[in-house]
Amino acid sequence: MTPDARPTALPGTGAFALEHATLVTLRGAEVLHDHTLVVRHHRIESIAPSGAFAPAADLPRIDAAGW
């Protein structure tokens, strides 16, 4: 997927879920593979392994697999 084609959160809401993402933490070289990150009000609300929980149905979902 090209950067121009990446979906964005709904304007003004600051809420979305990135599913199946690879996340790089600030703990050394720690990398979290296949995780879901939920953002609300422009802040990270939760991070968990994909499949461990389902984000709220009202959130726009972005499949980040392969980014």
FIDREN-754087 format. One record per residue: residue number from 1; residue in one letter; x, y, z of N, C-alpha, C in turn. Coordinates in nm, 4 decimals. Example, Ala and Ser with C-alpha at 12.3 -4.5 7.8 and 13.67 -1.06 7.14 Angstrom:
! residues 2
+-----+------+----------+----------+----------+----------+----------+----------+----------+----------+----------+
!  nr ! rest !      n.x !      n.y !      n.z !     ca.x !     ca.y !     ca.z !      c.x !      c.y !      c.z !
+-----+------+----------+----------+----------+----------+----------+----------+----------+----------+----------+
!   1 !    a !   1.3190 !  -0.5690 !   0.7800 !   1.2300 !  -0.4500 !   0.7800 !   1.3200 !  -0.3300 !   0.7800 !
!   2 !    s !   1.2850 !  -0.2250 !   0.7080 !   1.3670 !  -0.1060 !   0.7140 !   1.2900 !   0.0030 !   0.7870 !
+-----+------+----------+----------+----------+----------+----------+----------+----------+----------+----------+
! end
This chain:
! residues 67
+-----+------+----------+----------+----------+----------+----------+----------+----------+----------+----------+
!  nr ! rest !      n.x !      n.y !      n.z !     ca.x !     ca.y !     ca.z !      c.x !      c.y !      c.z !
+-----+------+----------+----------+----------+----------+----------+----------+----------+----------+----------+
!   1 !    m !   0.0852 !  -0.1176 !   0.0000 !   0.0000 !   0.0000 !   0.0000 !   0.0896 !   0.1237 !   0.0000 !
!   2 !    t !   0.0620 !   0.2172 !  -0.0846 !   0.1413 !   0.3391 !  -0.0909 !   0.0969 !   0.4346 !   0.0199 !
!   3 !    p !   0.1856 !   0.5233 !   0.0644 !   0.1468 !   0.6175 !   0.1707 !   0.0221 !   0.6978 !   0.1373 !
!   4 !    d !   0.0022 !   0.7337 !   0.0106 !  -0.1147 !   0.8121 !  -0.0282 !  -0.2441 !   0.7335 !  -0.0141 !
!   5 !    a !  -0.2368 !   0.6013 !  -0.0184 !  -0.3563 !   0.5178 !  -0.0135 !  -0.3929 !   0.4751 !   0.1278 !
!   6 !    r !  -0.3127 !   0.5086 !   0.2257 !  -0.3410 !   0.4660 !   0.3621 !  -0.4639 !   0.5386 !   0.4164 !
!   7 !    p !  -0.5547 !   0.4647 !   0.4800 !  -0.6739 !   0.5283 !   0.5359 !  -0.6385 !   0.6123 !   0.6577 !
!   8 !    t !  -0.7221 !   0.7068 !   0.6877 !  -0.7011 !   0.7925 !   0.8039 !  -0.8206 !   0.7833 !   0.8959 !
!   9 !    a !  -0.8050 !   0.8334 !   1.0186 !  -0.9155 !   0.8363 !   1.1138 !  -1.0229 !   0.9320 !   1.0636 !
!  10 !    l !  -1.1417 !   0.9156 !   1.1135 !  -1.2484 !   1.0078 !   1.0765 !  -1.2100 !   1.1478 !   1.1212 !
!  11 !    p !  -1.2339 !   1.2492 !   1.0396 !  -1.1938 !   1.3858 !   1.0741 !  -1.2496 !   1.4290 !   1.2094 !
!  12 !    g !  -1.1603 !   1.4821 !   1.2921 !  -1.2017 !   1.5394 !   1.4196 !  -1.2234 !   1.4418 !   1.5327 !
!  13 !    t !  -1.2295 !   1.3115 !   1.5066 !  -1.2577 !   1.2175 !   1.6143 !  -1.1329 !   1.1721 !   1.6861 !
!  14 !    g !  -1.0234 !   1.1582 !   1.6120 !  -0.9015 !   1.1082 !   1.6732 !  -0.9158 !   0.9656 !   1.7216 !
!  15 !    a !  -1.0119 !   0.8900 !   1.6672 !  -1.0356 !   0.7529 !   1.7126 !  -1.0234 !   0.6561 !   1.5961 !
!  16 !    f !  -0.9468 !   0.5483 !   1.6179 !  -0.9331 !   0.4425 !   1.5187 !  -0.8623 !   0.3236 !   1.5823 !
!  17 !    a !  -0.8641 !   0.2116 !   1.5142 !  -0.7916 !   0.0927 !   1.5576 !  -0.6998 !   0.0478 !   1.4457 !
!  18 !    l !  -0.5723 !   0.0300 !   1.4771 !  -0.4765 !  -0.0279 !   1.3836 !  -0.4686 !  -0.1760 !   1.4170 !
!  19 !    e !  -0.5082 !  -0.2597 !   1.3241 !  -0.5093 !  -0.4031 !   1.3500 !  -0.3942 !  -0.4721 !   1.2778 !
!  20 !    h !  -0.3400 !  -0.5753 !   1.3401 !  -0.2315 !  -0.6568 !   1.2830 !  -0.1069 !  -0.5740 !   1.2551 !
!  21 !    a !  -0.0792 !  -0.4805 !   1.3427 !   0.0342 !  -0.3894 !   1.3252 !   0.1611 !  -0.4465 !   1.3882 !
!  22 !    t !   0.2737 !  -0.4027 !   1.3376 !   0.4031 !  -0.4273 !   1.4006 !   0.4410 !  -0.2980 !   1.4701 !
!  23 !    l !   0.4573 !  -0.3049 !   1.6022 !   0.4833 !  -0.1852 !   1.6821 !   0.6239 !  -0.1908 !   1.7407 !
!  24 !    v !   0.6966 !  -0.0814 !   1.7316 !   0.8298 !  -0.0696 !   1.7900 !   0.8146 !   0.0105 !   1.9183 !
!  25 !    t !   0.8584 !  -0.0475 !   2.0293 !   0.8446 !   0.0213 !   2.1581 !   0.9699 !   0.1027 !   2.1887 !
!  26 !    l !   0.9664 !   0.1710 !   2.2999 !   1.0828 !   0.2475 !   2.3450 !   1.1660 !   0.1676 !   2.4447 !
!  27 !    r !   1.1419 !   0.0373 !   2.4519 !   1.2173 !  -0.0514 !   2.5415 !   1.3260 !  -0.1237 !   2.4626 !
!  28 !    g !   1.4321 !  -0.0568 !   2.4348 !   1.5410 !  -0.1193 !   2.3603 !   1.4973 !  -0.1577 !   2.2208 !
!  29 !    a !   1.5179 !  -0.2837 !   2.1875 !   1.4851 !  -0.3313 !   2.0535 !   1.3544 !  -0.4106 !   2.0520 !
!  30 !    e !   1.2677 !  -0.3890 !   2.1511 !   1.1428 !  -0.4647 !   2.1591 !   1.0499 !  -0.4305 !   2.0424 !
!  31 !    v !   1.0005 !  -0.5335 !   1.9761 !   0.9061 !  -0.5183 !   1.8660 !   0.7865 !  -0.6086 !   1.8941 !
!  32 !    l !   0.6671 !  -0.5526 !   1.8833 !   0.5439 !  -0.6279 !   1.9051 !   0.4835 !  -0.6596 !   1.7692 !
!  33 !    h !   0.4792 !  -0.7865 !   1.7350 !   0.4261 !  -0.8291 !   1.6054 !   0.2784 !  -0.8645 !   1.6178 !
!  34 !    d !   0.2009 !  -0.8342 !   1.5153 !   0.0588 !  -0.8677 !   1.5066 !  -0.0189 !  -0.8208 !   1.6298 !
!  35 !    h !  -0.0134 !  -0.6921 !   1.6551 !  -0.0847 !  -0.6304 !   1.7671 !  -0.1902 !  -0.5326 !   1.7154 !
!  36 !    t !  -0.2879 !  -0.5044 !   1.8002 !  -0.3896 !  -0.4035 !   1.7714 !  -0.3688 !  -0.2865 !   1.8655 !
!  37 !    l !  -0.3672 !  -0.1673 !   1.8078 !  -0.3497 !  -0.0433 !   1.8828 !  -0.4772 !   0.0386 !   1.8662 !
!  38 !    v !  -0.5361 !   0.0799 !   1.9783 !  -0.6591 !   0.1600 !   1.9749 !  -0.6256 !   0.3013 !   2.0193 !
!  39 !    v !  -0.6674 !   0.3982 !   1.9390 !  -0.6475 !   0.5402 !   1.9698 !  -0.7841 !   0.6053 !   1.9843 !
!  40 !    r !  -0.8011 !   0.6807 !   2.0912 !  -0.9218 !   0.7623 !   2.1130 !  -0.8777 !   0.8982 !   2.1637 !
!  41 !    h !  -0.9445 !   0.9999 !   2.1178 !  -0.9125 !   1.1380 !   2.1587 !  -0.7640 !   1.1674 !   2.1378 !
!  42 !    h !  -0.7101 !   1.1143 !   2.0273 !  -0.5723 !   1.1390 !   1.9858 !  -0.4688 !   1.0820 !   2.0821 !
!  43 !    r !  -0.5076 !   0.9838 !   2.1636 !  -0.4151 !   0.9204 !   2.2579 !  -0.4291 !   0.7688 !   2.2497 !
!  44 !    i !  -0.3190 !   0.6984 !   2.2733 !  -0.3249 !   0.5527 !   2.2746 !  -0.4077 !   0.5087 !   2.3945 !
!  45 !    e !  -0.5113 !   0.4323 !   2.3663 !  -0.5989 !   0.3812 !   2.4724 !  -0.5576 !   0.2405 !   2.5143 !
!  46 !    s !  -0.5207 !   0.1572 !   2.4158 !  -0.4818 !   0.0205 !   2.4500 !  -0.3986 !  -0.0413 !   2.3384 !
!  47 !    i !  -0.3185 !  -0.1406 !   2.3799 !  -0.2392 !  -0.2215 !   2.2876 !  -0.2502 !  -0.3647 !   2.3366 !
!  48 !    a !  -0.2802 !  -0.4560 !   2.2455 !  -0.2907 !  -0.5971 !   2.2819 !  -0.2644 !  -0.6814 !   2.1575 !
!  49 !    p !  -0.2286 !  -0.8084 !   2.1779 !  -0.2122 !  -0.8954 !   2.0614 !  -0.3419 !  -0.9000 !   1.9802 !
!  50 !    s !  -0.3299 !  -0.8963 !   1.8489 !  -0.4491 !  -0.9061 !   1.7628 !  -0.5194 !  -1.0371 !   1.7944 !
!  51 !    g !  -0.6492 !  -1.0327 !   1.8047 !  -0.7265 !  -1.1506 !   1.8390 !  -0.7506 !  -1.1659 !   1.9880 !
!  52 !    a !  -0.6770 !  -1.0919 !   2.0715 !  -0.6958 !  -1.1007 !   2.2161 !  -0.8185 !  -1.0221 !   2.2614 !
!  53 !    f !  -0.8584 !  -0.9239 !   2.1840 !  -0.9782 !  -0.8462 !   2.2141 !  -1.0289 !  -0.7865 !   2.0834 !
!  54 !    a !  -1.1539 !  -0.7457 !   2.0839 !  -1.2126 !  -0.6835 !   1.9645 !  -1.2341 !  -0.5352 !   1.9931 !
!  55 !    p !  -1.1782 !  -0.4467 !   1.9106 !  -1.2042 !  -0.3044 !   1.9290 !  -1.3543 !  -0.2753 !   1.9162 !
!  56 !    a !  -1.3974 !  -0.1677 !   1.9764 !  -1.5388 !  -0.1285 !   1.9706 !  -1.5858 !  -0.1194 !   1.8256 !
!  57 !    a !  -1.7089 !  -0.1576 !   1.8032 !  -1.7648 !  -0.1610 !   1.6680 !  -1.7708 !  -0.0233 !   1.6026 !
!  58 !    d !  -1.7752 !   0.0833 !   1.6826 !  -1.7869 !   0.2180 !   1.6262 !  -1.6539 !   0.2751 !   1.5760 !
!  59 !    l !  -1.5435 !   0.2063 !   1.5988 !  -1.4133 !   0.2584 !   1.5581 !  -1.3827 !   0.2257 !   1.4120 !
!  60 !    p !  -1.3289 !   0.3224 !   1.3389 !  -1.2756 !   0.2896 !   1.2066 !  -1.1581 !   0.1937 !   1.2269 !
!  61 !    r !  -1.1499 !   0.0902 !   1.1452 !  -1.0425 !  -0.0083 !   1.1585 !  -0.9509 !  -0.0002 !   1.0378 !
!  62 !    i !  -0.8231 !  -0.0031 !   1.0656 !  -0.7214 !   0.0034 !   0.9619 !  -0.6394 !  -0.1247 !   0.9714 !
!  63 !    d !  -0.6357 !  -0.2013 !   0.8642 !  -0.5555 !  -0.3241 !   0.8616 !  -0.4124 !  -0.2855 !   0.8280 !
!  64 !    a !  -0.3244 !  -0.2934 !   0.9270 !  -0.1860 !  -0.2502 !   0.9102 !  -0.0934 !  -0.3665 !   0.8759 !
!  65 !    a !  -0.1465 !  -0.4834 !   0.8475 !  -0.0633 !  -0.5976 !   0.8110 !   0.0191 !  -0.5639 !   0.6873 !
!  66 !    g !   0.1466 !  -0.5888 !   0.6947 !   0.2344 !  -0.5665 !   0.5795 !   0.2891 !  -0.4258 !   0.5664 !
!  67 !    w !   0.2576 !  -0.3360 !   0.6566 !   0.3117 !  -0.1993 !   0.6462 !   0.4535 !  -0.1980 !   0.6875 !
+-----+------+----------+----------+----------+----------+----------+----------+----------+----------+----------+
! end
